[in-house]
């Protein structure tokens, strides 16, 4: 009974934003997500990048105008797409080997479903470990 990415709660710890939204709008959304990130989506709900506190701080430290600068110009593009049907043990191995800045979950059409947060990573490790201990 292998668990999959879809078995995790992936709809918390993130918010979404569009490519042409401003950093000001992004900052407003990020403030509402404790310890989370913004997932940057195109019009087809495809993941194009992520923005976290570090990207915002860098932009502001560089004197960027939050009302005019676009999220797409400051997003982090080192993310890993995982499908909700993928088994957790395989995903954990991918994350360990690749060590991306963020992991996002998509459906079979690569449409964004959720953010695989560090808390989700810990939950996945626990589930996989428990299943191995139970020899499942």
N, C-alpha and C positions, 0 to 999 in steps of 0.2 A: 504494500500500500504506500507507494512513493508519493510524497507531497509535491505539489507544483507551485510555481510562482503565484498562480491564481488562488491558492489557498491562503495567501497572506492578505492583510488589510493594507492596501496600497493607496487609499484615497485620502490619507492624512499627510501631514508634514510637507506639503507642497501647495503651490498655487500655479496657475498657468497664465501665460501672457503671450501676446502676438508679436511677430517680428517687428512691426512698425509702431509698437507702443513705446512710449518714452521711458527713460530711466526714472522720471518722477512717478509715473504710474506704477512702474515696477517696484519702486521703493515702498509705495503705499501698500501694495499687495504683499510684499515680503514681510513687512512689519506685522501683518496679521497671522503669520505662520511661524510659530515658535520652533527654532532650530531647523527650519526647512529651507527649501530652495524654490526658485521659480523655474518652471519648465517652459521653454520658448517653443511655441507651436506655429506652424504655418496654417493657411486657411483650410487645409485638408486634415488638420489635427495630427500632422506628422511632426515628430520631435526634431528640432533643428539645433537645439543647444540648451544650456542651463545657466542660470544666474544665481549666485549665492552672495552672501555678505562680502566676500573677498572681492568680487568683481565690482560691486557697487562702491566699496571703499576706494578701490584703485581709481575708478572713474572720477569720483569726487576729489580724491587727492590730486589727480591730474588736472583739476580745474574744469572738468566737463560740466556743461550746462544741463542740468537734469530735465529741464523743460523741452530741450531741443534734441538731445542725444537719444538715439534709438537703442532699444535693448539688443537688437541683432548685432550692433557694432561692439558690444561688450560681453557677449555670451561666451561661456566656456563650451568648447566643442568636443572635449574629451569625455564622452559618455558612452556607456554600453547599453545597447538595446537587448532586452531579454523578453521572450514571449511568455505569456501567462501559462501556456501549456508545458513549458520546460520544467523538468524535474529540479527540485531545489539543490540536490547534491551536485548536479552538473553546473548549475548557475553559480554556486559557491566556488567551484573550481575555476570557472571562467573569471570571476571577480578576483580571486586570489592570483591568478596568472597575469591578468591584464592590469589590475589596480587602476581602474578609471576614476575620474573625479566624481562621477555620478552614474547611477544605474537606473534606467527607466524601463517600465514594463509596457509592452504593446500587445495588441491582439494579432490575429493571423493576417490582417491587412496592414500591419505596422502602424495602426492608429493608437495613439497614446491612451493608456489605461491607468497608469499610476507610477508613483516614484518609489523605488526600492531603497528605502532610507537605511542609515546605519542601524536603527532599531529593528527594521525588517531583516537586515543581515543577521543580527544577533538571534532573532526569533527563528530564522531559517536554520542557523547552526544548531540551535537547541532541538528543533524538530528532527533534523537529520540525525543528530546524535542519539536522540531518544528512540527513533525508529531502528537505528543500528543496534542499540542495546536490547531492543525487543526482538531483534532478528527479523524485522519486517522489511 
